[in-house]
């Protein structure tokens, strides 16, 4: 989970700009699914054909989650949306939401994706 990396305005390049993230691997519900083995797709869980799941360990794949990005982006985009999981969460995203995610997502400097972007640009 990445925080705002202290950006108030949205930078041009997300991958090389947002480098502050949580120092914990959070148990979040982001999935990559082969739907051929899926009986049911839901927002936060899925039902699979028995014995047809394959779990990738955290070190095998990095799935970056940019929940808030810059304050500007959060206020103009994320705050205007509800949460897909329930009507009760309409307008749940406020400045307190931003601040709590920013605090959670700012404990560790992670330059891995930034370095990959820079090195791939040097190849062009």
Secondary structure, DSSP 8 states (H G I E B T S, - for coil): -B--TT-SS--S-HHHH--EE-SS----------GGGEEEE-SS-EEE-TT------TTT-----BSS-SHHHHHHTGGG---TT-GGGTT---HHHHHHHHHHTTSEE--HHHHHHHHHHHT-
